[in-house]
Amino acid sequence: MKRIDALIESINGYDTVIDIGCDHGFVLKGALDKGYIVQGIAVEVNEKPLQNAINNLTGYNVKFCLSNGFDKVNEHYDAVVLAGMGFHLIQEIILKEKINPLAEFIIASQNKIMPLRQWLFDNNFMIIDEMLAYEELFYPIIKVKRGKPNFNESDFLVGPLLKTKKSSLPYYQYLLAHYQTLVVKQPQPLQQETQKLIKTLNLAIKSLSKNN
């Protein structure tokens, strides 16, 4: 499943969804076309991409906001889409969310998935769903809400819910090949940590393969 399709599926059932960094607005458009959500809020930090979203969403039940993250957002919402941006920007945006403490976040980070899960753990977020998109590379999509974390350090790499899904097997095999190639090139002090990751992946692969 492509990223945009996976994101559309991930917001099925919400009332109002805010897409920060909405780009062309295709996620909101797809969800509204399918009747998955009632209304959307499209947010962009620059005028040109916001205008692209306006052009694509004219006639839809969508409000538009030129804003740096949540800075100028005053509307209520029950879910937040953060996709197509890096880990550090995602951190910054989430920390500024003040309107709805019960909001759920659908996160598709461009990088640093392990540090992202660790940050979510350290900042008291629980993972309520995980899925994978694939477009030449694998892209994990993580759905979270505020609450006591329901995962631990061993899940930072494999994901607490991804590891229960058979569809994750090719992703884990890809990661395993990556770390097995990496470890032989690393200086000795770094190899121990990478070997831990390899062990975690082997356990996840074994568990999923056993359940096939």
BELKA-V523215 format. One record per backbone hydrogen bond with DSSP energy under -1.0 kcal/mol. NH is the residue of the N-H (numbers start at 1). CO is the residue of the C=O. If there is no record, write none. Layout:
nh: {NH/NH}
co: {CO/CO}
This chain:
nh: {6/7/8/9/10/12/13/14/17/18/19/20/21/22/25/29/30/31/32/33/34/36/38/39/40/41/42/43/44/50/51/52/53/54/55/56/57/60/62/63/65/67/69/71/73/78/79/80/81/82/84/90/91/92/93/94/95/97/103/104/105/106/107/108/110/116/117/118/119/120/121/122/123/124/125/126/128/129/131/133/134/135/139/141/142/143/144/145/147/155/156/159/163/164/165/168/169/172/173/174/175/176/177/178/179/180/181/182/183/185/190/194/195/196/197/198/199/200/201/202/203/204/205/206/207/208/209/210/211}
co: {2/3/4/5/6/9/36/11/39/79/41/81/43/43/22/25/26/27/28/29/30/31/15/15/61/17/63/19/65/46/47/48/49/50/51/52/53/57/60/40/42/44/67/68/70/16/16/104/18/106/108/86/87/88/89/90/91/94/100/78/144/80/142/82/85/112/113/114/115/116/117/118/119/121/120/145/143/143/141/139/1/137/133/131/107/129/105/126/124/152/153/155/159/161/162/165/166/168/169/170/171/172/173/174/175/176/177/178/179/182/187/190/191/192/193/194/195/196/197/198/199/200/201/202/203/204/205/206/207}
